[in-house]
Structure formats: C-alpha cells, structure tokens
C-alpha cells in the first residue's frame, strides 16, 4: 500500500512539474515575441555624462586638422536654446569637412531624464552632446577659458592654429558661420 501511495505521489509530482514547465516555456515564448522597450531614452544612450571636467578636458586640446566648435549650454537657458539651431545647421552643412560641433550641457543631474534627454530627442539634435556635472566650477570654468566668468551660452572655436572664445549668444547663423570661416 505504501508503495502504491509513493508511486502515485511521484507520478502526480512528475505531471505537475511537466505542466509547470509547459507554462514557463509558453510564457517565455510570449515574452520573446514582444518587443523589449527600454525606459532609457535613445538620447541617454548617446550622451556621455562627466562628473569631472578633467575627464572631458581632452576636447579642448586636440592637435589635428579638425576645427572644433564647443558650446556650453543648458535647457533652462533661453539664449542657449535659441542659438542651438545655428550649431545644428553648422553640423549639417560642414558634415563632409573637418569640423566638429560639441554641445556641452550644464543641465542638472536630477533633470537629465526628465528634461535634457527628451529635449534632445524632440529637437532631433545630431551634434555631439556631452553633459558636465562637475560641481567644482571655480576650477573648470577658468580651465576652459580664463576670461570666462561662468555665464552661458559660451562658445570656443579652435583648431591647431587658432583659438577664439565667444562669451555671448550668437545673433544669427551667419554670425557663427562667419567666425567659423576664419578657421577654415
């Protein structure tokens, strides 16, 4: 009698395990069919975040044939946002030339997901974007440019032969492009 009870119990357990396995396989197949949607934005995947200026300082010291246009901006800065299309136009127009536009965002770290990344996606920003969240602004502001007092927007244009600091908003696209042409 005990043997029959044990055999029936084992058979029952085997049937239960087999049914559970089928359910798990069925669920995993359903999961495989559904697209995986990341909560992280596309922009977030493309935007490096630096918590130390020293880690990104290399962008100011390239010694090659490229002309670099580096703009410091933030989504909360109205003049910065107003001039962003000028940089995007330059990025597109000079894509086949040794010109590189880098937009350094000074947005707050707590607002990257809620403001910066959606802003970049909505405006379809194609220029390279970096985020600097280094709290030691007394150090890095003067490291970027000795005469910079910290207000944004500012732009630095340089190549191996020349460097220029523009500490104000560009009035229009032509103003930016005319300065760029002096480097080319």
C-alpha positions, 0 to 999 in steps of 0.5 A, spaced: 500 500 500 505 504 501 508 503 495 502 504 491 501 511 495 509 513 493 508 511 486 502 515 485 505 521 489 511 521 484 507 520 478 502 526 480 509 530 482 512 528 475 505 531 471 505 537 475 512 539 474 511 537 466 505 542 466 509 547 470 514 547 465 509 547 459 507 554 462 514 557 463 516 555 456 509 558 453 510 564 457 517 565 455 515 564 448 510 570 449 515 574 452 520 573 446 515 575 441 514 582 444 518 587 443 523 589 449 522 597 450 527 600 454 525 606 459 532 609 457 531 614 452 535 613 445 538 620 447 541 617 454 544 612 450 548 617 446 550 622 451 556 621 455 555 624 462 562 627 466 562 628 473 569 631 472 571 636 467 578 633 467 575 627 464 572 631 458 578 636 458 581 632 452 576 636 447 579 642 448 586 640 446 586 636 440 592 637 435 589 635 428 586 638 422 579 638 425 576 645 427 572 644 433 566 648 435 564 647 443 558 650 446 556 650 453 549 650 454 543 648 458 535 647 457 533 652 462 537 657 458 533 661 453 539 664 449 542 657 449 536 654 446 535 659 441 542 659 438 542 651 438 539 651 431 545 655 428 550 649 431 545 644 428 545 647 421 553 648 422 553 640 423 549 639 417 552 643 412 560 642 414 558 634 415 563 632 409 569 637 412 573 637 418 569 640 423 566 638 429 560 641 433 560 639 441 554 641 445 556 641 452 550 641 457 550 644 464 543 641 465 542 638 472 543 631 474 536 630 477 533 633 470 537 629 465 531 624 464 526 628 465 528 634 461 535 634 457 534 627 454 527 628 451 529 635 449 534 632 445 530 627 442 524 632 440 529 637 437 532 631 433 539 634 435 545 630 431 551 634 434 555 631 439 552 632 446 556 631 452 553 633 459 558 636 465 556 635 472 562 637 475 560 641 481 567 644 482 566 650 477 571 655 480 576 650 477 573 648 470 570 654 468 577 658 468 580 651 465 576 652 459 577 659 458 580 664 463 576 670 461 570 666 462 566 668 468 561 662 468 555 665 464 552 661 458 551 660 452 559 660 451 562 658 445 570 656 443 572 655 436 579 652 435 583 648 431 591 647 431 592 654 429 587 658 432 583 659 438 577 664 439 572 664 445 565 667 444 562 669 451 555 671 448 549 668 444 550 668 437 545 673 433 544 669 427 547 663 423 551 667 419 554 670 425 557 663 427 558 661 420 562 667 419 567 666 425 567 659 423 570 661 416 576 664 419 578 657 421 577 654 415 
